[in-house]
Structures are given as structure tokens and as C-alpha cells.
């Protein structure tokens, strides 16, 4: 077997849940906003646009993306580049089975019959 010219890790880890987004099937945005982790391993989903490809695939805020198209991601720029440059419009997102850093829990408050939810900063 010949060795690939790329030094990228092209194996899918068994502990990942892989979701495929097909940018060609529907005229929808991928709809992901991601942010860096402190550890530099993967990127956190910060926001998911309602009705987007990511939303319809079940990706939600707080999830940890470890791979895009079987390439490990470690920062925002790398993840965005891999998603934007996906060959044939197919984006395979490898989500960690369990979050490695705690996600922010919303806090709720009520005042005179009004209710609001606030995202807590970590």
C-alpha cells in the first residue's frame, strides 16, 4: 500500500459521531459558528443557524467538532477552511462523543411576569 503524500490524519476515530452535510442537496447555508477551545483540540459550536444544514443534521451549540472531512481541527480558521473547501460539497463533521470542556448553561430570571434567558459566560 502506498503512503499518502499528506501528513494529515485521515482516519475516523471510533469515538466520534460523524454527520454528513451535503451543501449541494439543498440551497441552505451550513450555518455554523465555531470557536477555539483552550486545549487546541477541536472547535466548539458556538451558534447554529435555525433551519440550516447543520441544524437539520442535529448539530447544536456546545457540541465539540473534532474533525472535518476526516482531518483533525484545532482552531476556528482551520475548521472554516475545511468546511468551505469541502470537495463536491460534502462536509463530514466528526463530533466528540462527550464534551471535553463544560458548555455554558443558560440562566433564567423573571421580573413582573417577564421571563428571559441569559447565556452565562464561562
N, C-alpha and C positions, 0 to 999 in steps of 0.2 A: 504494500500500500504506500502511495506517495504521500509525503508530508505536505500540508497546505503551506503556501507562502506566507500567510498571515500568522501572526503570533497571538491573535485573539483567541479566547476560549470559546469554542463553538459547540460545546456540549451543553445540554439542558440538564440542570440539576434536578434530581428526582423530588426534592422537597419544594419545588416551585409549582405553582398553579399557572398554567400558560393559557392566555386568552388571545385569540387572533382577531384583529381589527382589519377589515377589508375596505380601504379607502376608495376603491373603485366601485363597490357594490351599490353604495348609496352616496348621494351628494351631501354628505354631512362632514362636519369638522371632526377631527379626532377628539378635541375638546378636553385636553388635559393641561393642567398647570402643575408643574413639578418643582420641588425644591431639594436642595442638598441636605444630606444627613451629616451629623457631626463626625461619624466614623469614616465617611467617604465610600461606604458600601451601599450601592443602590441610591435611589431618589424617592422621596416621599411624594405622594399625590396630595397636592395642596388643595386643588379645586377640580371639579368635573362639571363641565357644561351640561345642563339638563337637556336631554334629547340627542346628545352627541353619540358618536360611535362608542366611545369609552363608557358612557353612561348606560347605553343599551347592552353593553357586554358585562355590566355589573361592577365595573371599577368605581370605587368610591374614595372620597377624601380620607386620608390617614393610611391608605394601603402603601406598601413598600414595593417599588419596582426594582428588581434585581438585574433583569436582562431585557434587552430589546433585540429581537431577531437573533437570539442566542448569543449576543455579545453582552458581556458584563458592563453595567453602567455604574459610574461612581460620582457623577456630577450632572447638574442641570444641562449644561451645554452639550455634553456627550449624549444624553438621553434624547434631547430635542433633535440633534443632528441625525441620530439613528432613526427616529420616528419620521422626520421629514424626508430622509433619503431612502426610505424603505423600497426595495426592489419590487416592482409590479404592484405597488400599493398595499402589500400585505405587511402588517405590523404584528409581530408575535411578542406579547408583553409577558414576561415571567414575573409573577407576583410572589413575594415571600409568603410561606405558609402561616407564619406568625410575625407580627411586628417586632422589630428589634429595639425600637425606642417608643416610649408611650406617646400615643396620639392625644391631642388636646380634647377634653370633654367639654361640651357646651354647658354654660351656667345659665340658669333661668332666673328671672326676677319678675315680680308683679307689683304694679302700682295703680291703685284706683281702677281696677278692672282691666288694665292693660297688661299684656304679657310680652316679654321679649326674651330672646336667647342671645347670649353673648359668647363668643369663642374666647376661651381662656388662653392667654399666652403662656408658653412653657418656659 
